[in-house]
Amino acid sequence: MSDRRFTVAIVGQPNVGKSTLFNRFLGERKAVVHDLPGVTRDRNYADVDWNRRVFTLIDTGGYLPESGDNIADAVGVQVGLAISDADVVLLVVDAQTGPTDIDQEMARLILKSEKPYVLVTNKVDSVHDIADAAGFYSLAMGDPWHVSALNGRGAGDLLDRVISLLPEGEEPLPEPKIVPRLAVIGRPNVGKSTFVNTLQGIERVVVSNIPGTTRDAIDLTMERGGRPFLLIDTAGLRRRARVKEEVEYYSGLRTTRSVERCDVAILLVDGEEGVTIQDIKIAEHAERLGKGVVLCYNKWDLIEKDSKTAEQTQRDIIARFPSIGPYPILFTSALTGQRAWRAIDIAFEVYDRRRTKIPTPQINQFIEVLNATTSPPTRRGRPFQVTYGLQAHAAPPTFLFFTSRPQDIPEHYRRFLMNRLRESFDLCGTPIRLVFKKK
């Protein structure tokens, strides 16, 4: 049995339907699909199970010859890496436009790689469109496979062909493991993809100084000190008023979904700009979803500083935005790698705290000390106390407290109780949920 998963790469020029085919094989809309050329810029990976065979499918950005455009050239590098990684290559072409010079260039690249391949003529929506695809024999890649990724025509036959080209003995789908899921989030152009690439050690994600380069949320399986984890690189989140492109709107939706399925959000902020209201709103959104948060004050290498700058900056951030106080703050440089892995280590600590289960006797000892050292809150002149408590859930920690008048618990006492719980049980970085019930 092989010790690795076989891979199939989907390549082609922009806007031929690669991401639509990717989604068709998966049976879900994982990749952003839009009729604007160049939407997919990174390699997007997902496992496919077909006829008891398993392989990893790679969606790539649209290939263009070297053009002098930084993003287009970076995408070209990504396509080359995908071909070199793949066991089988699917060259997707547009049956409605006919063969192009770019198709010829890509065919030469694939034939030169000597990898098994399939020439896929997409947008063959009916038998009447097959004649339009005859010109692709000029690519010297043999008989094309006609499909319509949009309506599914021919997709099953294509998958059968892919399976027939895979080597024997691939690793079966493993049993799902519970591993930390860490999402790298933040506004556009704060260094998220550079941060991910620094951790990867390779150019896995397209990096550019043009805001909004990352369109999809990219899942990366990684390991730190023998501990596996899933790192999710996401598109930048902006205020809705600034979301001008429809594709950016859908990228934002996928980013939101990535935050929903992560355990800890690593929030990168631009150190040159400082923490903004939008950064805080992103952190609060993650907190509302019950996710842990680690704030990385990025581009620290560009800041003029002395031995006290970090400490003073942290005090200033918390003074201006008290809601960020419960979360760890690191000063990082994605470009140089300064504290990048430290951010992962801190995220692991937050992940573990988020899953903490505190025994009931310890919680009630906490309540006993709290009542003995703190005057009970009052509402309409009537004091009351919490008499009993327990932890109802973990991830995030959720505490159930019993009192005589739960409806009268003032907001300031909720915050006080939350802060004392964090201090007493080392819950830094994780949201805390409080529920009060009548005893």
C-alpha positions in Angstrom: 0.0 0.0 0.0 1.3 3.4 -0.9 2.3 5.8 1.9 0.9 8.9 0.1 -2.3 10.0 -1.6 -2.2 10.2 -5.4 -3.0 13.6 -6.9 -4.8 14.8 -10.0 -4.2 18.4 -11.1 -6.7 20.5 -13.1 -4.9 23.0 -15.3 -5.8 25.3 -18.2 -6.1 28.9 -19.2 -8.4 31.3 -17.3 -12.2 31.0 -17.5 -12.4 27.5 -19.1 -14.3 26.0 -16.2 -11.6 24.4 -14.0 -13.2 25.4 -10.7 -16.6 24.4 -11.9 -15.2 20.9 -12.8 -13.4 20.8 -9.4 -16.7 21.5 -7.6 -18.5 19.0 -9.8 -16.1 16.2 -8.8 -16.5 17.2 -5.1 -20.2 17.6 -5.2 -20.0 21.0 -3.4 -19.1 24.6 -4.1 -15.7 24.7 -2.5 -13.9 26.8 -5.1 -15.1 30.3 -6.0 -16.7 30.2 -9.5 -17.3 33.3 -11.5 -17.2 34.2 -15.2 -14.5 36.8 -14.5 -11.1 35.3 -15.7 -8.5 34.6 -13.1 -10.7 34.2 -10.1 -8.8 31.1 -8.9 -5.2 32.0 -8.1 -4.0 29.4 -5.6 -3.9 25.7 -5.6 -7.0 24.3 -3.9 -6.8 20.8 -2.6 -9.6 18.3 -1.8 -10.0 14.5 -1.5 -12.3 12.7 -4.0 -13.6 9.2 -3.5 -14.9 7.5 -6.7 -15.5 3.8 -7.2 -13.5 2.8 -4.1 -10.5 4.8 -5.3 -9.3 7.9 -3.5 -7.2 10.7 -4.8 -6.4 14.4 -4.0 -7.8 16.8 -6.6 -5.9 20.1 -7.2 -7.6 23.1 -8.7 -5.2 25.7 -10.1 -5.3 29.3 -11.2 -5.6 30.1 -14.9 -2.3 29.7 -16.8 -0.9 32.6 -18.8 2.5 32.8 -20.4 5.0 35.2 -18.7 3.4 38.5 -19.1 5.1 40.9 -16.7 2.0 40.9 -14.6 3.1 39.8 -11.1 -0.1 37.9 -10.2 -0.3 36.2 -13.6 3.3 35.1 -13.4 2.8 33.8 -9.8 -0.2 31.8 -11.0 2.0 30.3 -13.7 4.5 29.2 -11.1 1.6 27.6 -9.1 0.4 25.7 -12.2 4.0 24.4 -12.8 4.2 23.2 -9.2 0.8 21.5 -9.5 1.9 19.6 -12.7 5.1 18.5 -11.0 3.2 17.3 -7.9 0.5 15.5 -9.9 0.2 11.8 -10.8 -2.4 12.7 -13.5 -3.0 16.0 -15.2 -6.3 17.2 -16.6 -5.9 19.9 -19.3 -9.3 21.7 -19.5 -10.0 23.7 -22.7 -13.0 25.6 -23.9 -14.9 23.8 -26.7 -16.8 26.9 -27.6 -13.7 29.0 -28.3 -11.5 26.4 -29.9 -7.7 25.9 -29.4 -5.6 28.9 -28.5 -1.9 29.6 -28.3 -2.1 29.2 -24.5 -3.7 25.7 -25.0 -0.8 24.8 -27.2 1.8 26.1 -24.7 0.1 24.1 -21.9 -0.1 21.0 -24.0 3.7 21.3 -24.6 4.3 21.7 -20.8 2.2 18.6 -20.0 3.7 16.4 -22.8 7.2 17.5 -21.7 6.4 16.4 -18.1 5.6 12.9 -19.3 2.8 12.7 -16.7 -0.4 10.7 -17.6 -3.0 13.2 -18.8 -6.5 13.7 -20.1 -7.5 16.5 -22.5 -10.9 17.7 -21.3 -13.0 19.7 -23.7 -15.4 21.6 -21.4 -18.7 23.4 -22.2 -19.9 20.6 -24.5 -23.4 21.0 -23.2 -25.0 18.7 -25.9 -24.0 16.4 -28.8 -24.3 19.4 -31.1 -21.3 21.0 -29.5 -19.0 18.0 -30.1 -18.1 19.1 -33.6 -16.8 22.4 -32.2 -14.2 20.4 -30.2 -12.6 18.7 -33.2 -10.0 21.4 -33.6 -8.3 20.2 -30.3 -6.7 17.3 -32.1 -4.1 19.9 -33.1 -2.8 19.7 -29.6 -1.4 16.2 -30.3 -2.8 14.9 -27.0 -5.1 12.3 -28.5 -8.9 12.0 -28.2 -10.5 14.7 -26.0 -13.0 13.8 -23.3 -16.1 15.9 -23.8 -17.8 17.2 -20.6 -20.1 20.0 -19.4 -18.8 20.8 -15.9 -21.8 23.1 -15.4 -24.5 20.5 -15.9 -22.5 17.3 -15.2 -22.5 15.8 -18.7 -19.7 13.3 -19.0 -18.3 14.0 -15.5 -18.7 10.4 -14.4 -17.0 8.9 -17.5 -14.2 11.4 -17.0 -13.7 10.2 -13.4 -13.6 6.6 -14.6 -10.9 7.6 -17.0 -8.9 9.4 -14.3 -9.2 6.3 -12.0 -7.8 4.1 -14.8 -4.7 6.3 -15.0 -3.9 6.2 -11.3 -1.3 3.8 -10.0 -2.5 0.9 -8.0 -2.4 0.7 -4.2 -3.3 4.2 -3.0 -3.9 5.0 0.6 -7.6 4.8 1.6 -9.4 7.7 3.1 -8.2 7.9 6.8 -10.6 7.9 9.7 -11.4 11.6 10.5 -9.1 12.9 13.2 -9.8 15.7 15.6 -7.0 18.2 14.9 -6.7 21.9 15.6 -8.2 24.0 12.8 -6.5 27.4 12.6 -7.8 30.1 10.3 -5.5 33.0 9.2 -7.9 35.9 8.9 -7.8 39.7 8.6 -8.3 42.6 6.3 -6.9 42.4 2.7 -3.1 42.9 2.2 -2.1 42.5 5.9 0.3 39.6 5.0 -1.9 36.5 5.4 -0.6 34.5 2.4 3.0 35.6 3.2 2.4 34.2 6.7 1.1 30.9 5.3 4.0 30.6 2.8 6.5 31.3 5.5 5.1 28.4 7.6 5.0 26.2 4.5 8.5 27.0 3.4 7.2 27.0 -0.2 5.2 29.2 -2.5 2.0 27.3 -1.9 -0.2 30.4 -1.9 0.0 33.3 -4.4 1.5 36.4 -2.7 1.2 39.9 -4.1 1.1 43.4 -2.7 -2.2 43.9 -4.6 -5.1 43.7 -2.1 -7.5 40.8 -2.6 -5.0 38.4 -4.3 -6.4 35.4 -2.3 -9.9 34.5 -3.5 -10.5 31.1 -2.0 -10.0 29.7 1.5 -7.2 27.3 1.1 -6.8 24.3 3.5 -3.3 23.2 4.3 -2.5 20.1 6.4 0.6 20.8 8.5 2.5 19.6 11.5 4.3 21.3 14.4 6.4 19.3 16.8 4.7 16.1 15.8 1.2 17.6 16.3 -0.9 17.8 13.1 -3.1 20.7 12.4 -5.2 22.3 9.6 -4.2 25.8 8.5 -6.8 27.7 6.6 -5.6 30.7 4.5 -8.6 33.0 3.8 -9.5 35.9 1.6 -9.4 39.3 3.3 -12.5 40.5 5.0 -13.7 44.1 4.2 -16.6 46.2 5.2 -19.6 45.5 2.9 -19.5 49.0 1.5 -16.1 48.3 0.1 -17.1 44.9 -1.5 -17.4 46.1 -5.1 -16.8 42.9 -7.0 -19.4 40.1 -6.9 -16.5 37.6 -6.7 -15.1 39.4 -3.7 -18.5 39.0 -2.0 -18.4 35.2 -2.5 -14.8 35.1 -1.3 -16.0 36.9 1.8 -18.7 34.3 2.3 -16.2 31.5 2.1 -13.9 33.3 4.6 -16.9 33.6 7.0 -17.5 29.9 6.6 -13.8 29.2 7.2 -14.1 31.1 10.5 -17.2 29.1 11.3 -15.4 25.8 10.9 -12.1 26.8 12.6 -11.2 26.4 16.3 -8.8 29.3 16.6 -8.6 32.4 14.4 -5.1 33.9 13.9 -6.0 37.6 13.3 -3.3 39.4 11.4 -3.3 43.3 11.6 -1.1 45.7 9.7 1.5 47.0 12.1 2.2 50.0 9.9 -1.5 51.1 10.1 -2.1 49.8 13.6 -5.3 48.1 14.9 -8.4 49.4 13.2 -12.1 49.3 14.0 -12.5 46.7 11.2 -9.8 44.5 12.8 -11.8 44.6 16.1 -15.0 43.8 14.3 -13.4 40.7 12.7 -12.2 39.6 16.2 -15.6 40.2 17.7 -17.2 38.2 14.9 -14.9 35.2 15.6 -15.7 35.6 19.4 -19.4 35.6 18.7 -18.9 32.3 16.8 -17.2 30.9 19.9 -13.7 30.8 18.3 -10.4 31.4 20.0 -8.4 34.4 18.8 -4.7 35.2 18.6 -3.9 38.7 17.5 -0.7 39.0 15.4 0.6 42.6 15.0 2.2 41.9 11.7 5.0 43.8 9.7 6.8 44.3 13.0 10.1 44.4 11.0 9.0 47.7 9.4 8.4 49.4 12.8 11.0 51.6 14.4 11.3 50.3 17.9 13.3 49.9 21.1 13.1 47.5 24.0 9.9 49.0 25.3 7.9 49.5 22.1 6.1 46.1 22.1 5.0 46.5 25.7 3.8 50.1 25.1 2.0 49.1 21.9 0.2 46.3 23.6 -1.0 48.7 26.4 -2.1 51.2 23.8 -4.1 48.5 21.9 -5.9 47.3 25.0 -6.5 50.8 26.3 -8.2 51.8 23.0 -9.9 48.4 22.4 -10.7 46.8 25.8 -12.5 43.9 24.1 -9.2 42.6 22.8 -7.8 42.4 26.3 -8.6 38.7 26.8 -6.6 37.6 23.7 -2.9 37.0 23.3 -1.0 39.6 21.3 2.1 38.8 19.3 4.4 41.0 17.3 5.2 39.2 14.1 6.8 39.5 10.7 5.3 37.2 8.1 8.1 38.3 5.7 11.0 37.4 7.9 9.3 34.7 9.8 9.7 36.4 13.2 7.4 34.7 15.7 5.4 33.1 12.9 5.7 29.6 14.4 5.3 31.1 17.9 1.8 32.2 16.7 1.0 28.6 16.0 2.3 27.5 19.4 0.1 30.1 21.1 -2.9 29.0 18.9 -2.3 25.5 20.1 -2.5 26.7 23.7 -5.7 28.6 23.0 -7.1 25.5 21.3 -6.4 23.4 24.4 -7.9 26.0 26.7 -11.0 26.3 24.5 -11.5 22.5 25.0 -10.9 22.7 28.8 -13.3 20.8 31.1 -13.2 22.1 34.7 -14.4 19.8 37.4 -17.5 20.9 39.2 -15.9 21.0 42.7 -13.3 23.4 41.4 -16.0 25.7 40.0 -17.9 25.7 43.3 -14.7 26.4 45.3 -14.2 29.4 42.9 -17.7 30.6 43.7 -17.1 30.2 47.4 -14.0 32.3 47.3 -15.7 34.8 45.0 -18.6 35.3 47.4 -16.3 35.6 50.4 -14.1 38.3 48.8 -16.5 40.3 46.7 -19.6 42.2 47.7 -22.6 40.7 45.9 -24.2 42.7 43.1 -27.5 44.4 43.7 -30.4 45.2 41.5 -33.1 47.6 42.6 -31.5 47.6 46.1 -31.7 43.8 46.4 -28.4 41.9 46.7 -28.1 38.4 45.3 -25.3 35.7 45.0 -24.4 32.9 42.7 -24.9 29.7 44.8 -23.8 26.9 42.6 -22.1 26.3 39.2 -20.9 23.8 36.7 -19.4 23.7 33.3 -22.1 22.6 30.8 -19.9 22.5 27.6 -16.5 22.9 26.2 -15.3 24.5 22.9 -16.0 27.2 24.0 -16.2 26.8 27.8 -19.8 27.3 28.8 -20.6 27.7 32.5 -24.0 27.3 34.1 -24.6 29.3 37.3 -27.6 29.1 39.7 -28.9 32.1 41.5 -32.2 33.3 42.9 -32.9 36.0 40.3 -31.1 35.1 37.0 -33.0 37.8 35.1 -31.4 40.5 37.3 -27.8 39.7 36.6 -26.3 43.1 35.5 -24.0 43.2 32.5 -21.0 44.5 34.5 -21.2 41.5 36.8 -21.2 39.1 33.8 -18.0 40.8 32.6 -16.5 40.7 36.1 -17.3 37.0 36.4 -15.9 36.2 33.0 -12.6 38.0 33.8 -12.3 36.2 37.1 -12.9 32.8 35.4 -10.2 33.6 32.9 -7.7 34.5 35.6 -8.6 31.5 37.8 -8.6 28.8 35.2 -6.1 30.1 32.6 -8.7 30.7 29.8 -6.8 33.4 27.9 -7.6 33.6 24.3 -10.9 31.6 24.3 -14.4 33.0 24.5 -16.4 32.2 27.6 -20.2 31.6 27.7 -22.2 32.3 30.8 -25.7 30.9 31.5 -27.7 31.8 34.6 -30.6 29.8 35.9 -33.0 30.0 38.8 -31.8 27.7 41.6 
